[in-house]
Amino acid sequence: MTLTKADIIARVYANGQLTKAEAADSIEESLRLIKEALGSGDEVLVSGFGKWSVRDKNQRRGRNPQTGDPLTLPPRRVVTFRPSRVLKAKIQP
């Protein structure tokens, strides 16, 4: 099962403290703040959940999977996530 943004909004709305529009606005604003922080290179830490950060990856050699020809992959930035100990403990069997 995949938990979507619409599912999160519906669950926040189901708590009964916000209207559906307020729930959607609060989730959208939270995601916007996270994207903005990551876009500027900052880390995002949610205590008890985990930390997102942006990491620079160097240029590297690769190959075209269809032809097998070698090529050079350009440097890029990637978002990484490190779960907290609390989250790790919840998902471990």
C-alpha positions as CSV (number, residue, x, y, z in Angstrom):
1,M,0.0,0.0,0.0
2,T,1.2,3.5,-0.8
3,L,0.3,6.4,1.4
4,T,-0.4,9.4,-0.9
5,K,-0.6,13.1,-0.1
6,A,-4.4,12.9,-0.5
7,D,-4.4,10.1,2.1
8,I,-2.5,12.2,4.5
9,I,-4.9,15.1,4.0
10,A,-7.9,12.8,4.5
11,R,-6.4,11.5,7.7
12,V,-5.6,14.9,9.1
13,Y,-9.2,16.0,8.2
14,A,-10.6,12.8,9.9
15,N,-9.1,14.0,13.2
16,G,-12.0,16.5,13.2
17,Q,-10.0,19.6,14.2
18,L,-9.6,21.1,10.7
19,T,-11.8,21.5,7.7
20,K,-10.7,19.6,4.6
21,A,-9.4,22.8,3.0
22,E,-7.4,23.7,6.2
23,A,-5.9,20.2,6.3
24,A,-4.9,20.5,2.7
25,D,-3.4,23.9,3.2
26,S,-1.4,22.8,6.2
27,I,0.0,19.8,4.4
28,E,0.8,21.8,1.3
29,E,2.5,24.5,3.4
30,S,4.6,21.9,5.3
31,L,5.7,20.3,2.1
32,R,6.5,23.7,0.5
33,L,8.7,24.6,3.5
34,I,10.6,21.3,3.3
35,K,11.1,21.7,-0.5
36,E,12.3,25.3,0.0
37,A,14.8,24.3,2.7
38,L,16.2,21.4,0.7
39,G,16.4,23.6,-2.4
40,S,18.6,26.1,-0.6
41,G,20.8,23.3,0.7
42,D,19.6,23.2,4.3
43,E,18.8,20.0,6.2
44,V,15.3,19.2,7.5
45,L,15.1,17.5,10.8
46,V,11.8,16.1,12.1
47,S,12.5,14.8,15.6
48,G,11.4,11.2,16.1
49,F,11.1,10.7,12.3
50,G,14.3,11.5,10.5
51,K,16.5,14.0,8.6
52,W,16.5,14.9,4.9
53,S,19.7,16.5,3.5
54,V,21.0,17.4,0.0
55,R,24.3,15.7,-1.1
56,D,26.4,16.5,-4.1
57,K,27.4,13.5,-6.2
58,N,30.5,13.6,-8.4
59,Q,30.7,13.0,-12.1
60,R,31.0,9.3,-12.8
61,R,31.4,6.8,-15.6
62,G,28.4,4.8,-16.8
63,R,27.2,3.1,-19.8
64,N,24.2,3.2,-22.1
65,P,22.1,0.1,-21.2
66,Q,20.8,-0.3,-24.8
67,T,24.1,-0.1,-26.7
68,G,26.7,-0.7,-24.0
69,D,28.6,2.4,-25.0
70,P,30.5,4.1,-22.2
71,L,29.4,7.6,-21.2
72,T,30.0,10.2,-18.5
73,L,27.2,11.0,-16.1
74,P,27.3,14.7,-15.0
75,P,27.6,15.8,-11.3
76,R,24.2,16.1,-9.6
77,R,22.5,16.8,-6.3
78,V,20.4,14.2,-4.5
79,V,18.1,14.2,-1.5
80,T,19.0,11.6,1.2
81,F,16.9,10.6,4.1
82,R,18.2,9.1,7.4
83,P,15.5,7.7,9.7
84,S,15.7,8.4,13.4
85,R,16.2,5.6,15.9
86,V,12.6,5.9,16.9
87,L,11.4,5.3,13.3
88,K,14.0,2.5,12.9
89,A,12.7,0.8,16.0
90,K,9.1,1.0,14.7
91,I,9.8,-0.7,11.4
92,Q,12.1,-3.4,12.7
93,P,10.4,-6.8,13.2
